[in-house]
């Protein structure tokens, strides 16, 4: 077992990282997110949505004018046409109307009853015959790969690990999958929230993603004319769970978050492509948090934390258990965490599924995030950026998510009160000097 409790070394690494943060983060005079800058979107066809929206206005002192009722199906998925007409248009109109009154909206909060996903839009050139042909070809390639695998281990081919025929078959399978995805419109599936973040922007392609102009992870940002809003979701498997998210966030802010940070890497070599780099980032996070005010446990085994191995969990990031939540945690009030795996936010209501986002909320987490479909690894916030910013106490949950999410018009959702700042009263990480939000 490779497990460590990181605490007191690594000051040089932390300083270098802090210098990078200070120079990378925006230097504008923007102030922190305020309650009057949040627009609360409710589904007027769902009583629970309206009740939660009004409760949010009350507890967070958000003006009554900032309640935006829409009428959408009470379902987890809607069509692109329903999204444009019944959701995007009225939200855009509400933001613009408030703007004319001198009220600047910077953040949207969707509530229980607002759909999670926007369904696929097939290209007009996509025909059933072409889709069937590609599926047949993909089936033949997969069958050929299965046949090669049964013949025994692939011979060594200069480090590639596969025989030439296997390499060619894998490359063809990858190409066919990508083309079939395009024909089916799979790359047009999006999280409602991620699309709404660009509700004020001009026309853009809905295929795949758009760069997030607020992202501070080192990539080139979007053009300056892109108008993006921060966004979060007060949603859960039940309205009662959603209300608990809000009430817990408000209560924990008054005392501060306490507990233990758990980071679950897999021991991968950082040279192993994207997987290796992300695994190294989890280990890097453990090093960065050595000087935090809470104990930090890094598990570098291939296995995930097991039952009873994560007591007093306040913060968590780990991977990779696909759609199968591992009940290893005793979550403290106000806990924030996320599990890196595909489609862990695909449904919050399906009682038969064990998605991490859904189960973490049911077990007591106050804020989490995840994708509604395959997002690709690079779409997840890097924990080495997400957690130090959150733990500094200088930013709200919505600000941290906006600064650490690479893409919009894509798959990721944030669950929790956008104004939640669990470390405002008791900062857990010494981020100095403090950059503008």
Secondary structure, 3 states (H helix, E strand, C coil): CCEEEECCCCHHHHHHHHHHHHHHCCCCCCCCCCHHHEEEEEECCCHHHHHHHHHHHHHHCCCHHHEEEECCCCCCEECHHHHHHHHHHHHHHHHHHHHHCCCCCCEEEEECCCCCEECCCCCCCCCHHHHHHHHHHHHHHHHHHHHHHHCCCCCCCCCCCCCHHHHHHHHHHHHHHHHHHHHHCHHHCEEHHHHHCCCCCCCCCCCCCEECCCCCCCCCCCCCCCCCCEEEEECCCCHHHHHHHHHHHHHHHHHCCCCEEEEECCCCCCCCHHHHHHHHHHHHHHHHHHHCCCCEEEECCCCCCCCCCEEEEEEEEECCCCCECCCCEEEEEEEEEEECCCCCCCCCCCCCCECHHHHHHHHCCCEEEEECCCCCHHHCCCHHHHHHHHHCCCCCHHHHHHHHCCEECCCEEEECCCCCCCCCCCCCCCCCCCCCC
